[in-house]
Amino acid sequence: MYSWIWRHLPGNGWVRALLSLVLVTAVVYVLFQYVFPWAEPLLPFNDVTVDNQ
C-alpha cells in the first residue's frame, strides 16, 4: 500500500517525502478532530471494575 502511494505521488524524492508528511499530518488531524471524538462514547474505557476492598 505504501509503495503504491509513493509511486503515485508527483515529484522527486524530496517532494514525495514532503507530500507524504503532509498526508500523514492530515490523516492524524482528521482522526483526532472527528473520528476519535465520535468513537469515544462507544468505547468502554470508563467502565471501571476495580473495587476498593
mmCIF entry with sequence, helices, sheets and N, C-alpha, C, O atoms, coordinates in Angstrom:
data_MODEL
# 
_entry.id   MODEL 
# 
_entity.id                         1 
_entity.type                       polymer 
_entity.pdbx_number_of_molecules   1 
# 
_entity_poly.entity_id                      1 
_entity_poly.type                           'polypeptide(L)' 
_entity_poly.nstd_linkage                   no 
_entity_poly.nstd_monomer                   no 
_entity_poly.pdbx_seq_one_letter_code       MYSWIWRHLPGNGWVRALLSLVLVTAVVYVLFQYVFPWAEPLLPFNDVTVDNQ 
_entity_poly.pdbx_seq_one_letter_code_can   MYSWIWRHLPGNGWVRALLSLVLVTAVVYVLFQYVFPWAEPLLPFNDVTVDNQ 
_entity_poly.pdbx_strand_id                 A 
# 
loop_
_entity_poly_seq.entity_id 
_entity_poly_seq.num 
_entity_poly_seq.mon_id 
_entity_poly_seq.hetero 
1 1  MET n 
1 2  TYR n 
1 3  SER n 
1 4  TRP n 
1 5  ILE n 
1 6  TRP n 
1 7  ARG n 
1 8  HIS n 
1 9  LEU n 
1 10 PRO n 
1 11 GLY n 
1 12 ASN n 
1 13 GLY n 
1 14 TRP n 
1 15 VAL n 
1 16 ARG n 
1 17 ALA n 
1 18 LEU n 
1 19 LEU n 
1 20 SER n 
1 21 LEU n 
1 22 VAL n 
1 23 LEU n 
1 24 VAL n 
1 25 THR n 
1 26 ALA n 
1 27 VAL n 
1 28 VAL n 
1 29 TYR n 
1 30 VAL n 
1 31 LEU n 
1 32 PHE n 
1 33 GLN n 
1 34 TYR n 
1 35 VAL n 
1 36 PHE n 
1 37 PRO n 
1 38 TRP n 
1 39 ALA n 
1 40 GLU n 
1 41 PRO n 
1 42 LEU n 
1 43 LEU n 
1 44 PRO n 
1 45 PHE n 
1 46 ASN n 
1 47 ASP n 
1 48 VAL n 
1 49 THR n 
1 50 VAL n 
1 51 ASP n 
1 52 ASN n 
1 53 GLN n 
# 
_struct_asym.id          A 
_struct_asym.entity_id   1 
# 
loop_
_struct_conf.conf_type_id 
_struct_conf.id 
_struct_conf.pdbx_PDB_helix_id 
_struct_conf.beg_label_comp_id 
_struct_conf.beg_label_asym_id 
_struct_conf.beg_label_seq_id 
_struct_conf.pdbx_beg_PDB_ins_code 
_struct_conf.end_label_comp_id 
_struct_conf.end_label_asym_id 
_struct_conf.end_label_seq_id 
_struct_conf.pdbx_end_PDB_ins_code 
_struct_conf.beg_auth_comp_id 
_struct_conf.beg_auth_asym_id 
_struct_conf.beg_auth_seq_id 
_struct_conf.end_auth_comp_id 
_struct_conf.end_auth_asym_id 
_struct_conf.end_auth_seq_id 
_struct_conf.pdbx_PDB_helix_class 
_struct_conf.details 
_struct_conf.pdbx_PDB_helix_length 
HELX_P HELX_P1 AA1 TYR A 2  ? HIS A 8  ? TYR A 2  HIS A 8  1 ? 7  
HELX_P HELX_P2 AA2 GLY A 13 ? VAL A 30 ? GLY A 13 VAL A 30 1 ? 18 
HELX_P HELX_P3 AA3 LEU A 31 ? VAL A 35 ? LEU A 31 VAL A 35 3 ? 5  
HELX_P HELX_P4 AA4 PHE A 36 ? ALA A 39 ? PHE A 36 ALA A 39 1 ? 4  
HELX_P HELX_P5 AA5 GLU A 40 ? LEU A 42 ? GLU A 40 LEU A 42 5 ? 3  
# 
_struct_conf_type.id          HELX_P 
_struct_conf_type.criteria    ? 
_struct_conf_type.reference   ? 
# 
loop_
_atom_site.group_PDB 
_atom_site.id 
_atom_site.type_symbol 
_atom_site.label_atom_id 
_atom_site.label_alt_id 
_atom_site.label_comp_id 
_atom_site.label_asym_id 
_atom_site.label_entity_id 
_atom_site.label_seq_id 
_atom_site.pdbx_PDB_ins_code 
_atom_site.Cartn_x 
_atom_site.Cartn_y 
_atom_site.Cartn_z 
_atom_site.occupancy 
_atom_site.B_iso_or_equiv 
_atom_site.pdbx_formal_charge 
_atom_site.auth_seq_id 
_atom_site.auth_comp_id 
_atom_site.auth_asym_id 
_atom_site.auth_atom_id 
_atom_site.pdbx_PDB_model_num 
ATOM 1   N N  . MET A 1 1  ? 0.822   -1.180 0.000  1.00 0.00 ? 1  MET A N  1 
ATOM 2   C CA . MET A 1 1  ? 0.000   0.000  0.000  1.00 0.00 ? 1  MET A CA 1 
ATOM 3   C C  . MET A 1 1  ? 0.877   1.259  0.000  1.00 0.00 ? 1  MET A C  1 
ATOM 4   O O  . MET A 1 1  ? 0.628   2.197  -0.757 1.00 0.00 ? 1  MET A O  1 
ATOM 5   N N  . TYR A 1 2  ? 1.902   1.268  0.853  1.00 0.00 ? 2  TYR A N  1 
ATOM 6   C CA . TYR A 1 2  ? 2.752   2.454  0.934  1.00 0.00 ? 2  TYR A CA 1 
ATOM 7   C C  . TYR A 1 2  ? 3.560   2.649  -0.342 1.00 0.00 ? 2  TYR A C  1 
ATOM 8   O O  . TYR A 1 2  ? 3.791   3.779  -0.770 1.00 0.00 ? 2  TYR A O  1 
ATOM 9   N N  . SER A 1 3  ? 3.982   1.560  -0.940 1.00 0.00 ? 3  SER A N  1 
ATOM 10  C CA . SER A 1 3  ? 4.723   1.702  -2.190 1.00 0.00 ? 3  SER A CA 1 
ATOM 11  C C  . SER A 1 3  ? 3.816   2.210  -3.306 1.00 0.00 ? 3  SER A C  1 
ATOM 12  O O  . SER A 1 3  ? 4.267   2.948  -4.182 1.00 0.00 ? 3  SER A O  1 
ATOM 13  N N  . TRP A 1 4  ? 2.540   1.822  -3.284 1.00 0.00 ? 4  TRP A N  1 
ATOM 14  C CA . TRP A 1 4  ? 1.600   2.322  -4.283 1.00 0.00 ? 4  TRP A CA 1 
ATOM 15  C C  . TRP A 1 4  ? 1.420   3.826  -4.121 1.00 0.00 ? 4  TRP A C  1 
ATOM 16  O O  . TRP A 1 4  ? 1.429   4.560  -5.109 1.00 0.00 ? 4  TRP A O  1 
ATOM 17  N N  . ILE A 1 5  ? 1.258   4.290  -2.885 1.00 0.00 ? 5  ILE A N  1 
ATOM 18  C CA . ILE A 1 5  ? 1.130   5.729  -2.636 1.00 0.00 ? 5  ILE A CA 1 
ATOM 19  C C  . ILE A 1 5  ? 2.398   6.450  -3.070 1.00 0.00 ? 5  ILE A C  1 
ATOM 20  O O  . ILE A 1 5  ? 2.324   7.499  -3.710 1.00 0.00 ? 5  ILE A O  1 
ATOM 21  N N  . TRP A 1 6  ? 3.559   5.899  -2.731 1.00 0.00 ? 6  TRP A N  1 
ATOM 22  C CA . TRP A 1 6  ? 4.832   6.545  -3.066 1.00 0.00 ? 6  TRP A CA 1 
ATOM 23  C C  . TRP A 1 6  ? 4.996   6.659  -4.582 1.00 0.00 ? 6  TRP A C  1 
ATOM 24  O O  . TRP A 1 6  ? 5.462   7.685  -5.079 1.00 0.00 ? 6  TRP A O  1 
ATOM 25  N N  . ARG A 1 7  ? 4.621   5.623  -5.311 1.00 0.00 ? 7  ARG A N  1 
ATOM 26  C CA . ARG A 1 7  ? 4.757   5.665  -6.775 1.00 0.00 ? 7  ARG A CA 1 
ATOM 27  C C  . ARG A 1 7  ? 3.826   6.680  -7.416 1.00 0.00 ? 7  ARG A C  1 
ATOM 28  O O  . ARG A 1 7  ? 4.150   7.237  -8.464 1.00 0.00 ? 7  ARG A O  1 
ATOM 29  N N  . HIS A 1 8  ? 2.674   6.930  -6.804 1.00 0.00 ? 8  HIS A N  1 
ATOM 30  C CA . HIS A 1 8  ? 1.700   7.828  -7.404 1.00 0.00 ? 8  HIS A CA 1 
ATOM 31  C C  . HIS A 1 8  ? 1.837   9.287  -6.969 1.00 0.00 ? 8  HIS A C  1 
ATOM 32  O O  . HIS A 1 8  ? 1.128   10.152 -7.483 1.00 0.00 ? 8  HIS A O  1 
ATOM 33  N N  . LEU A 1 9  ? 2.725   9.564  -6.046 1.00 0.00 ? 9  LEU A N  1 
ATOM 34  C CA . LEU A 1 9  ? 2.973   10.960 -5.678 1.00 0.00 ? 9  LEU A CA 1 
ATOM 35  C C  . LEU A 1 9  ? 3.851   11.611 -6.736 1.00 0.00 ? 9  LEU A C  1 
ATOM 36  O O  . LEU A 1 9  ? 4.762   10.973 -7.262 1.00 0.00 ? 9  LEU A O  1 
ATOM 37  N N  . PRO A 1 10 ? 3.586   12.878 -7.054 1.00 0.00 ? 10 PRO A N  1 
ATOM 38  C CA . PRO A 1 10 ? 4.397   13.548 -8.074 1.00 0.00 ? 10 PRO A CA 1 
ATOM 39  C C  . PRO A 1 10 ? 5.721   14.047 -7.497 1.00 0.00 ? 10 PRO A C  1 
ATOM 40  O O  . PRO A 1 10 ? 5.870   14.190 -6.283 1.00 0.00 ? 10 PRO A O  1 
ATOM 41  N N  . GLY A 1 11 ? 6.666   14.305 -8.378 1.00 0.00 ? 11 GLY A N  1 
ATOM 42  C CA . GLY A 1 11 ? 7.917   14.938 -7.985 1.00 0.00 ? 11 GLY A CA 1 
ATOM 43  C C  . GLY A 1 11 ? 9.015   13.942 -7.685 1.00 0.00 ? 11 GLY A C  1 
ATOM 44  O O  . GLY A 1 11 ? 8.859   12.730 -7.831 1.00 0.00 ? 11 GLY A O  1 
ATOM 45  N N  . ASN A 1 12 ? 10.151  14.512 -7.252 1.00 0.00 ? 12 ASN A N  1 
ATOM 46  C CA . ASN A 1 12 ? 11.299  13.678 -6.903 1.00 0.00 ? 12 ASN A CA 1 
ATOM 47  C C  . ASN A 1 12 ? 11.175  13.205 -5.453 1.00 0.00 ? 12 ASN A C  1 
ATOM 48  O O  . ASN A 1 12 ? 10.116  13.351 -4.841 1.00 0.00 ? 12 ASN A O  1 
ATOM 49  N N  . GLY A 1 13 ? 12.239  12.648 -4.909 1.00 0.00 ? 13 GLY A N  1 
ATOM 50  C CA . GLY A 1 13 ? 12.193  12.067 -3.572 1.00 0.00 ? 13 GLY A CA 1 
ATOM 51  C C  . GLY A 1 13 ? 11.863  13.061 -2.482 1.00 0.00 ? 13 GLY A C  1 
ATOM 52  O O  . GLY A 1 13 ? 11.095  12.751 -1.571 1.00 0.00 ? 13 GLY A O  1 
ATOM 53  N N  . TRP A 1 14 ? 12.439  14.268 -2.561 1.00 0.00 ? 14 TRP A N  1 
ATOM 54  C CA . TRP A 1 14 ? 12.190  15.280 -1.523 1.00 0.00 ? 14 TRP A CA 1 
ATOM 55  C C  . TRP A 1 14 ? 10.746  15.771 -1.562 1.00 0.00 ? 14 TRP A C  1 
ATOM 56  O O  . TRP A 1 14 ? 10.130  15.976 -0.516 1.00 0.00 ? 14 TRP A O  1 
ATOM 57  N N  . VAL A 1 15 ? 10.213  15.959 -2.749 1.00 0.00 ? 15 VAL A N  1 
ATOM 58  C CA . VAL A 1 15 ? 8.821   16.411 -2.878 1.00 0.00 ? 15 VAL A CA 1 
ATOM 59  C C  . VAL A 1 15 ? 7.880   15.309 -2.391 1.00 0.00 ? 15 VAL A C  1 
ATOM 60  O O  . VAL A 1 15 ? 6.897   15.588 -1.705 1.00 0.00 ? 15 VAL A O  1 
ATOM 61  N N  . ARG A 1 16 ? 8.178   14.072 -2.743 1.00 0.00 ? 16 ARG A N  1 
ATOM 62  C CA . ARG A 1 16 ? 7.358   12.953 -2.290 1.00 0.00 ? 16 ARG A CA 1 
ATOM 63  C C  . ARG A 1 16 ? 7.398   12.830 -0.767 1.00 0.00 ? 16 ARG A C  1 
ATOM 64  O O  . ARG A 1 16 ? 6.373   12.566 -0.138 1.00 0.00 ? 16 ARG A O  1 
ATOM 65  N N  . ALA A 1 17 ? 8.569   13.017 -0.179 1.00 0.00 ? 17 ALA A N  1 
ATOM 66  C CA . ALA A 1 17 ? 8.678   12.939 1.279  1.00 0.00 ? 17 ALA A CA 1 
ATOM 67  C C  . ALA A 1 17 ? 7.871   14.047 1.936  1.00 0.00 ? 17 ALA A C  1 
ATOM 68  O O  . ALA A 1 17 ? 7.202   13.810 2.942  1.00 0.00 ? 17 ALA A O  1 
ATOM 69  N N  . LEU A 1 18 ? 7.923   15.241 1.388  1.00 0.00 ? 18 LEU A N  1 
ATOM 70  C CA . LEU A 1 18 ? 7.156   16.357 1.935  1.00 0.00 ? 18 LEU A CA 1 
ATOM 71  C C  . LEU A 1 18 ? 5.653   16.101 1.789  1.00 0.00 ? 18 LEU A C  1 
ATOM 72  O O  . LEU A 1 18 ? 4.891   16.347 2.724  1.00 0.00 ? 18 LEU A O  1 
ATOM 73  N N  . LEU A 1 19 ? 5.228   15.616 0.638  1.00 0.00 ? 19 LEU A N  1 
ATOM 74  C CA . LEU A 1 19 ? 3.813   15.300 0.438  1.00 0.00 ? 19 LEU A CA 1 
ATOM 75  C C  . LEU A 1 19 ? 3.363   14.164 1.352  1.00 0.00 ? 19 LEU A C  1 
ATOM 76  O O  . LEU A 1 19 ? 2.237   14.176 1.849  1.00 0.00 ? 19 LEU A O  1 
ATOM 77  N N  . SER A 1 20 ? 4.230   13.191 1.573  1.00 0.00 ? 20 SER A N  1 
ATOM 78  C CA . SER A 1 20 ? 3.890   12.107 2.492  1.00 0.00 ? 20 SER A CA 1 
ATOM 79  C C  . SER A 1 20 ? 3.703   12.642 3.905  1.00 0.00 ? 20 SER A C  1 
ATOM 80  O O  . SER A 1 20 ? 2.782   12.232 4.610  1.00 0.00 ? 20 SER A O  1 
ATOM 81  N N  . LEU A 1 21 ? 4.569   13.552 4.317  1.00 0.00 ? 21 LEU A N  1 
ATOM 82  C CA . LEU A 1 21 ? 4.445   14.163 5.637  1.00 0.00 ? 21 LEU A CA 1 
ATOM 83  C C  . LEU A 1 21 ? 3.147   14.947 5.757  1.00 0.00 ? 21 LEU A C  1 
ATOM 84  O O  . LEU A 1 21 ? 2.488   14.899 6.795  1.00 0.00 ? 21 LEU A O  1 
ATOM 85  N N  . VAL A 1 22 ? 2.776   15.668 4.709  1.00 0.00 ? 22 VAL A N  1 
ATOM 86  C CA . VAL A 1 22 ? 1.517   16.418 4.705  1.00 0.00 ? 22 VAL A CA 1 
ATOM 87  C C  . VAL A 1 22 ? 0.325   15.462 4.774  1.00 0.00 ? 22 VAL A C  1 
ATOM 88  O O  . VAL A 1 22 ? -0.636  15.727 5.496  1.00 0.00 ? 22 VAL A O  1 
ATOM 89  N N  . LEU A 1 23 ? 0.377   14.366 4.040  1.00 0.00 ? 23 LEU A N  1 
ATOM 90  C CA . LEU A 1 23 ? -0.710  13.389 4.071  1.00 0.00 ? 23 LEU A CA 1 
ATOM 91  C C  . LEU A 1 23 ? -0.859  12.746 5.448  1.00 0.00 ? 23 LEU A C  1 
ATOM 92  O O  . LEU A 1 23 ? -1.975  12.582 5.941  1.00 0.00 ? 23 LEU A O  1 
ATOM 93  N N  . VAL A 1 24 ? 0.255   12.386 6.062  1.00 0.00 ? 24 VAL A N  1 
ATOM 94  C CA . VAL A 1 24 ? 0.203   11.782 7.394  1.00 0.00 ? 24 VAL A CA 1 
ATOM 95  C C  . VAL A 1 24 ? -0.340  12.776 8.402  1.00 0.00 ? 24 VAL A C  1 
ATOM 96  O O  . VAL A 1 24 ? -1.146  12.412 9.258  1.00 0.00 ? 24 VAL A O  1 
ATOM 97  N N  . THR A 1 25 ? 0.095   14.036 8.313  1.00 0.00 ? 25 THR A N  1 
ATOM 98  C CA . THR A 1 25 ? -0.404  15.076 9.219  1.00 0.00 ? 25 THR A CA 1 
ATOM 99  C C  . THR A 1 25 ? -1.900  15.278 9.034  1.00 0.00 ? 25 THR A C  1 
ATOM 100 O O  . THR A 1 25 ? -2.623  15.446 10.016 1.00 0.00 ? 25 THR A O  1 
ATOM 101 N N  . ALA A 1 26 ? -2.375  15.264 7.804  1.00 0.00 ? 26 ALA A N  1 
ATOM 102 C CA . ALA A 1 26 ? -3.802  15.438 7.542  1.00 0.00 ? 26 ALA A CA 1 
ATOM 103 C C  . ALA A 1 26 ? -4.605  14.265 8.102  1.00 0.00 ? 26 ALA A C  1 
ATOM 104 O O  . ALA A 1 26 ? -5.681  14.470 8.665  1.00 0.00 ? 26 ALA A O  1 
ATOM 105 N N  . VAL A 1 27 ? -4.108  13.061 7.960  1.00 0.00 ? 27 VAL A N  1 
ATOM 106 C CA . VAL A 1 27 ? -4.818  11.892 8.486  1.00 0.00 ? 27 VAL A CA 1 
ATOM 107 C C  . VAL A 1 27 ? -4.878  11.945 10.011 1.00 0.00 ? 27 VAL A C  1 
ATOM 108 O O  . VAL A 1 27 ? -5.924  11.664 10.595 1.00 0.00 ? 27 VAL A O  1 
ATOM 109 N N  . VAL A 1 28 ? -3.778  12.298 10.658 1.00 0.00 ? 28 VAL A N  1 
ATOM 110 C CA . VAL A 1 28 ? -3.762  12.403 12.123 1.00 0.00 ? 28 VAL A CA 1 
ATOM 111 C C  . VAL A 1 28 ? -4.714  13.494 12.584 1.00 0.00 ? 28 VAL A C  1 
ATOM 112 O O  . VAL A 1 28 ? -5.424  13.313 13.573 1.00 0.00 ? 28 VAL A O  1 
ATOM 113 N N  . TYR A 1 29 ? -4.742  14.619 11.890 1.00 0.00 ? 29 TYR A N  1 
ATOM 114 C CA . TYR A 1 29 ? -5.652  15.712 12.242 1.00 0.00 ? 29 TYR A CA 1 
ATOM 115 C C  . TYR A 1 29 ? -7.110  15.266 12.153 1.00 0.00 ? 29 TYR A C  1 
ATOM 116 O O  . TYR A 1 29 ? -7.897  15.521 13.065 1.00 0.00 ? 29 TYR A O  1 
ATOM 117 N N  . VAL A 1 30 ? -7.465  14.605 11.063 1.00 0.00 ? 30 VAL A N  1 
ATOM 118 C CA . VAL A 1 30 ? -8.847  14.147 10.889 1.00 0.00 ? 30 VAL A CA 1 
ATOM 119 C C  . VAL A 1 30 ? -9.211  13.120 11.964 1.00 0.00 ? 30 VAL A C  1 
ATOM 120 O O  . VAL A 1 30 ? -10.327 13.136 12.484 1.00 0.00 ? 30 VAL A O  1 
ATOM 121 N N  . LEU A 1 31 ? -8.285  12.236 12.293 1.00 0.00 ? 31 LEU A N  1 
ATOM 122 C CA . LEU A 1 31 ? -8.568  11.257 13.326 1.00 0.00 ? 31 LEU A CA 1 
ATOM 123 C C  . LEU A 1 31 ? -8.821  11.920 14.674 1.00 0.00 ? 31 LEU A C  1 
ATOM 124 O O  . LEU A 1 31 ? -9.795  11.586 15.350 1.00 0.00 ? 31 LEU A O  1 
ATOM 125 N N  . PHE A 1 32 ? -7.960  12.855 15.077 1.00 0.00 ? 32 PHE A N  1 
ATOM 126 C CA . PHE A 1 32 ? -8.102  13.486 16.384 1.00 0.00 ? 32 PHE A CA 1 
ATOM 127 C C  . PHE A 1 32 ? -9.265  14.460 16.457 1.00 0.00 ? 32 PHE A C  1 
ATOM 128 O O  . PHE A 1 32 ? -9.845  14.631 17.529 1.00 0.00 ? 32 PHE A O  1 
ATOM 129 N N  . GLN A 1 33 ? -9.620  15.097 15.364 1.00 0.00 ? 33 GLN A N  1 
ATOM 130 C CA . GLN A 1 33 ? -10.685 16.096 15.400 1.00 0.00 ? 33 GLN A CA 1 
ATOM 131 C C  . GLN A 1 33 ? -12.073 15.511 15.191 1.00 0.00 ? 33 GLN A C  1 
ATOM 132 O O  . GLN A 1 33 ? -13.046 16.038 15.731 1.00 0.00 ? 33 GLN A O  1 
ATOM 133 N N  . TYR A 1 34 ? -12.189 14.437 14.423 1.00 0.00 ? 34 TYR A N  1 
ATOM 134 C CA . TYR A 1 34 ? -13.502 13.943 14.045 1.00 0.00 ? 34 TYR A CA 1 
ATOM 135 C C  . TYR A 1 34 ? -13.757 12.489 14.447 1.00 0.00 ? 34 TYR A C  1 
ATOM 136 O O  . TYR A 1 34 ? -14.803 12.189 15.021 1.00 0.00 ? 34 TYR A O  1 
ATOM 137 N N  . VAL A 1 35 ? -12.839 11.602 14.163 1.00 0.00 ? 35 VAL A N  1 
ATOM 138 C CA . VAL A 1 35 ? -13.090 10.177 14.359 1.00 0.00 ? 35 VAL A CA 1 
ATOM 139 C C  . VAL A 1 35 ? -13.033 9.791  15.832 1.00 0.00 ? 35 VAL A C  1 
ATOM 140 O O  . VAL A 1 35 ? -13.952 9.144  16.333 1.00 0.00 ? 35 VAL A O  1 
ATOM 141 N N  . PHE A 1 36 ? -11.969 10.176 16.536 1.00 0.00 ? 36 PHE A N  1 
ATOM 142 C CA . PHE A 1 36 ? -11.846 9.787  17.939 1.00 0.00 ? 36 PHE A CA 1 
ATOM 143 C C  . PHE A 1 36 ? -12.932 10.397 18.823 1.00 0.00 ? 36 PHE A C  1 
ATOM 144 O O  . PHE A 1 36 ? -13.471 9.681  19.667 1.00 0.00 ? 36 PHE A O  1 
ATOM 145 N N  . PRO A 1 37 ? -13.289 11.687 18.681 1.00 0.00 ? 37 PRO A N  1 
ATOM 146 C CA . PRO A 1 37 ? -14.397 12.195 19.499 1.00 0.00 ? 37 PRO A CA 1 
ATOM 147 C C  . PRO A 1 37 ? -15.733 11.498 19.206 1.00 0.00 ? 37 PRO A C  1 
ATOM 148 O O  . PRO A 1 37 ? -16.550 11.320 20.109 1.00 0.00 ? 37 PRO A O  1 
ATOM 149 N N  . TRP A 1 38 ? -15.950 11.109 17.963 1.00 0.00 ? 38 TRP A N  1 
ATOM 150 C CA . TRP A 1 38 ? -17.176 10.392 17.620 1.00 0.00 ? 38 TRP A CA 1 
ATOM 151 C C  . TRP A 1 38 ? -17.189 8.999  18.262 1.00 0.00 ? 38 TRP A C  1 
ATOM 152 O O  . TRP A 1 38 ? -18.232 8.543  18.730 1.00 0.00 ? 38 TRP A O  1 
ATOM 153 N N  . ALA A 1 39 ? -16.043 8.330  18.284 1.00 0.00 ? 39 ALA A N  1 
ATOM 154 C CA . ALA A 1 39 ? -15.976 6.958  18.763 1.00 0.00 ? 39 ALA A CA 1 
ATOM 155 C C  . ALA A 1 39 ? -15.840 6.862  20.281 1.00 0.00 ? 39 ALA A C  1 
ATOM 156 O O  . ALA A 1 39 ? -16.083 5.791  20.836 1.00 0.00 ? 39 ALA A O  1 
ATOM 157 N N  . GLU A 1 40 ? -15.465 7.925  20.968 1.00 0.00 ? 40 GLU A N  1 
ATOM 158 C CA . GLU A 1 40 ? -15.205 7.857  22.405 1.00 0.00 ? 40 GLU A CA 1 
ATOM 159 C C  . GLU A 1 40 ? -16.408 7.366  23.218 1.00 0.00 ? 40 GLU A C  1 
ATOM 160 O O  . GLU A 1 40 ? -16.221 6.516  24.090 1.00 0.00 ? 40 GLU A O  1 
ATOM 161 N N  . PRO A 1 41 ? -17.619 7.849  22.984 1.00 0.00 ? 41 PRO A N  1 
ATOM 162 C CA . PRO A 1 41 ? -18.740 7.334  23.785 1.00 0.00 ? 41 PRO A CA 1 
ATOM 163 C C  . PRO A 1 41 ? -19.043 5.851  23.542 1.00 0.00 ? 41 PRO A C  1 
ATOM 164 O O  . PRO A 1 41 ? -19.691 5.207  24.368 1.00 0.00 ? 41 PRO A O  1 
ATOM 165 N N  . LEU A 1 42 ? -18.593 5.326  22.449 1.00 0.00 ? 42 LEU A N  1 
ATOM 166 C CA . LEU A 1 42 ? -18.859 3.928  22.120 1.00 0.00 ? 42 LEU A CA 1 
ATOM 167 C C  . LEU A 1 42 ? -17.856 2.963  22.759 1.00 0.00 ? 42 LEU A C  1 
ATOM 168 O O  . LEU A 1 42 ? -18.081 1.752  22.764 1.00 0.00 ? 42 LEU A O  1 
ATOM 169 N N  . LEU A 1 43 ? -16.749 3.490  23.298 1.00 0.00 ? 43 LEU A N  1 
ATOM 170 C CA . LEU A 1 43 ? -15.694 2.647  23.857 1.00 0.00 ? 43 LEU A CA 1 
ATOM 171 C C  . LEU A 1 43 ? -15.877 2.494  25.364 1.00 0.00 ? 43 LEU A C  1 
ATOM 172 O O  . LEU A 1 43 ? -16.338 3.423  26.026 1.00 0.00 ? 43 LEU A O  1 
ATOM 173 N N  . PRO A 1 44 ? -15.520 1.331  25.912 1.00 0.00 ? 44 PRO A N  1 
ATOM 174 C CA . PRO A 1 44 ? -15.782 1.060  27.334 1.00 0.00 ? 44 PRO A CA 1 
ATOM 175 C C  . PRO A 1 44 ? -14.651 1.482  28.272 1.00 0.00 ? 44 PRO A C  1 
ATOM 176 O O  . PRO A 1 44 ? -14.389 0.770  29.242 1.00 0.00 ? 44 PRO A O  1 
ATOM 177 N N  . PHE A 1 45 ? -13.978 2.587  28.035 1.00 0.00 ? 45 PHE A N  1 
ATOM 178 C CA . PHE A 1 45 ? -12.843 2.969  28.872 1.00 0.00 ? 45 PHE A CA 1 
ATOM 179 C C  . PHE A 1 45 ? -13.269 3.505  30.238 1.00 0.00 ? 45 PHE A C  1 
ATOM 180 O O  . PHE A 1 45 ? -12.454 3.515  31.160 1.00 0.00 ? 45 PHE A O  1 
ATOM 181 N N  . ASN A 1 46 ? -14.502 3.946  30.400 1.00 0.00 ? 46 ASN A N  1 
ATOM 182 C CA . ASN A 1 46 ? -14.948 4.485  31.678 1.00 0.00 ? 46 ASN A CA 1 
ATOM 183 C C  . ASN A 1 46 ? -15.610 3.429  32.556 1.00 0.00 ? 46 ASN A C  1 
ATOM 184 O O  . ASN A 1 46 ? -16.071 3.743  33.653 1.00 0.00 ? 46 ASN A O  1 
ATOM 185 N N  . ASP A 1 47 ? -15.663 2.203  32.097 1.00 0.00 ? 47 ASP A N  1 
ATOM 186 C CA . ASP A 1 47 ? -16.241 1.120  32.894 1.00 0.00 ? 47 ASP A CA 1 
ATOM 187 C C  . ASP A 1 47 ? -15.165 0.534  33.796 1.00 0.00 ? 47 ASP A C  1 
ATOM 188 O O  . ASP A 1 47 ? -14.453 -0.392 33.405 1.00 0.00 ? 47 ASP A O  1 
ATOM 189 N N  . VAL A 1 48 ? -15.051 1.072  34.995 1.00 0.00 ? 48 VAL A N  1 
ATOM 190 C CA . VAL A 1 48 ? -14.029 0.629  35.942 1.00 0.00 ? 48 VAL A CA 1 
ATOM 191 C C  . VAL A 1 48 ? -14.606 -0.507 36.767 1.00 0.00 ? 48 VAL A C  1 
ATOM 192 O O  . VAL A 1 48 ? -15.709 -0.392 37.303 1.00 0.00 ? 48 VAL A O  1 
ATOM 193 N N  . THR A 1 49 ? -13.869 -1.602 36.871 1.00 0.00 ? 49 THR A N  1 
ATOM 194 C CA . THR A 1 49 ? -14.355 -2.764 37.619 1.00 0.00 ? 49 THR A CA 1 
ATOM 195 C C  . THR A 1 49 ? -13.517 -3.052 38.849 1.00 0.00 ? 49 THR A C  1 
ATOM 196 O O  . THR A 1 49 ? -13.651 -4.126 39.437 1.00 0.00 ? 49 THR A O  1 
ATOM 197 N N  . VAL A 1 50 ? -12.665 -2.138 39.256 1.00 0.00 ? 50 VAL A N  1 
ATOM 198 C CA . VAL A 1 50 ? -11.816 -2.358 40.426 1.00 0.00 ? 50 VAL A CA 1 
ATOM 199 C C  . VAL A 1 50 ? -12.588 -1.898 41.659 1.00 0.00 ? 50 VAL A C  1 
ATOM 200 O O  . VAL A 1 50 ? -13.051 -0.759 41.718 1.00 0.00 ? 50 VAL A O  1 
ATOM 201 N N  . ASP A 1 51 ? -12.727 -2.787 42.641 1.00 0.00 ? 51 ASP A N  1 
ATOM 202 C CA . ASP A 1 51 ? -13.392 -2.454 43.895 1.00 0.00 ? 51 ASP A CA 1 
ATOM 203 C C  . ASP A 1 51 ? -12.355 -2.050 44.933 1.00 0.00 ? 51 ASP A C  1 
ATOM 204 O O  . ASP A 1 51 ? -11.204 -2.482 44.876 1.00 0.00 ? 51 ASP A O  1 
ATOM 205 N N  . ASN A 1 52 ? -12.770 -1.225 45.872 1.00 0.00 ? 52 ASN A N  1 
ATOM 206 C CA . ASN A 1 52 ? -11.873 -0.763 46.924 1.00 0.00 ? 52 ASN A CA 1 
ATOM 207 C C  . ASN A 1 52 ? -12.124 -1.606 48.184 1.00 0.00 ? 52 ASN A C  1 
ATOM 208 O O  . ASN A 1 52 ? -12.788 -1.160 49.120 1.00 0.00 ? 52 ASN A O  1 
ATOM 209 N N  . GLN A 1 53 ? -11.584 -2.826 48.190 1.00 0.00 ? 53 GLN A N  1 
ATOM 210 C CA . GLN A 1 53 ? -11.822 -3.729 49.320 1.00 0.00 ? 53 GLN A CA 1 
ATOM 211 C C  . GLN A 1 53 ? -10.587 -3.931 50.126 1.00 0.00 ? 53 GLN A C  1 
ATOM 212 O O  . GLN A 1 53 ? -10.608 -4.662 51.116 1.00 0.00 ? 53 GLN A O  1 
# 
